[in-house]
Amino acid sequence: MKRIFIFATMFLLLASIATATCTDSDNGPNYAEQGNTKIISGKEDICIISPSAEVRTDASQYLKEYFCDKNDQIDFDIVDCVREGFTGCELGECVGGTAGAKAQDSNYTPPAPEPFCGDSIVDAGEDCDPMNKMCFDDDGNIGLCDANCQCEIKLKSDKTKTTSTYNDTTDTDTTDVVVDTPVEVDTTPKPLPVVKNDKPDEDKITVTIADKTEPKAPTGFFSRIWSWIAGLFS
């Protein structure tokens, strides 16, 4: 019985998830009103400290606005409230300014957010987004996203490097291409070094032989003794 109850509960839960639709309390995107967008669990509009650091705060310039997209899924926009005509973001909604006054009109529809470099969305006129991210052009060259969200090529597809320099007189960027030129190697055989023969010529060798003269035997009495001693060893 318990198993049947568990299976029935799981079936109802899965069925509710499959048939759940996305709802947004402020019928967003609506920057002038904090809303709660949910399917099963909800996402609340919040103020964030910057587009690149989505950390919640009570008051700032930027709003993270949640809404239901055309596929009935939760999506969001990062909104610069000041750019949209408000004075800032407070407690999850854009407030003040001329846009804030217009938002008091029940017929007012907020405009779509204007693109800006740094919103992590590659908009028209941009090659890349966000800044300092690796990017590629149509030719397969590799670059780095600059402060204007343009792809600054650093390495071409043929593996040649590029270096960018700034010209103060013309106020334009110029690119110098540094090509890795192969170094030619001299393959001509070189003559072997002459080895000097330090040995003297045989013809010029002079051999000096010292004459060895036998000692003369003494005469007289000593002669007989010398003969006797020589006879012992002969």
Secondary structure, DSSP 8 states (H G I E B T S, - for coil): -HHHHHHHHHHHHHHHHHH---EETT-SS-TTS--EEESSSEEE-EEES-SSS--EESEESEEEEEEE-TTS-EEEEEEETTTTT-SEEETTEEESHHHHHHHTSTT---------TTSS---TT-S-SSTT-EEE-TT--EEEE-TTS-EEEEE-TTS-EEEEEEETTTTEEEEEEE--------------------S--GGG---------------THHHHHHHHHHHHT-
